[in-house]
Amino acid sequence: SQELEQSPQSLIVQEGKNLTINCTSSKTLYGLYWYKQKYGEGLIFLMMLQKGGEEKSHEKITAKLDEKKQQSSLHITASQPSHAGIYLCGADESSNTGKLIFGQGTTLQVKP
Amino acid sequence: DTEVTQTPKHLVMGMTNKKSLKCEQHMGHRAMYWYKQKAKKPPELMFVYSYEKLSINESVPSRFSPECPNSSLLNLHLHALQPEDSALYLCASSQHRLAGGYEQYFGPGTRLTVT
């Protein structure tokens, strides 16, 4: 079965610093999704990547999918306290089920 | 509008109670999902409905009973739960299920405590 490994598990950065979260799959990814979650709340959809080499940006967050479609990164530029939360990568289990599997999450703290 | 709503926000129930969780979306999505999330763990899929029909049941105990009355509504009926069922229950929806590549939108969740 497919597994997603996220690193680091947790991250504490000073406000204004850049950071990167990685997500590695044991199999080729059909679709890779990034979500953000505040503790005890729902998941907020950030971005979806499907094509090898694809890169998407929204405000100060950039997500990339490598050419082999087995690794993705999420980069935050000039972090702010509002970026704090748990970042989860998710992937389609296969091309035809719509079932998502998730990495274990990366907890981000941004110190003012 | 990418909103999925869930009620109630919090629920405390005894092991002999019967209760229901409700989920609603008005995005015209035809796939709806129930997830269970324990503390400091990622969400785990429970059920998937596609076009109002149950498509995936991840071997969930029968004390959890899903229902999809129409394309906008999803219920989760709870009966004779155990304390270990205490968790955050998340509902999600997406345009389709049968093909990957459709992002899922999540509701705020229901925090369930079983006493």
Interface residues (C-beta under 8 A of the other chain):
Chain A: Y30 G31 Y33 Y35 G40 E41 G42 L43 I44 F45 M48 Q50 L88 G90 D92 E93 S94 S95 N96 T97 G98 K99 L100 F102 G103 Q104 G105
Chain B: T2 V4 Q6 A31 K40 K41 P42 P43 L45 V48 S50 I56 L88 L90 A92 S94 H96 R97 L98 A99 G100 G101 Y102 E103 Q104 Y105 F106 G107 P108 G109 R111
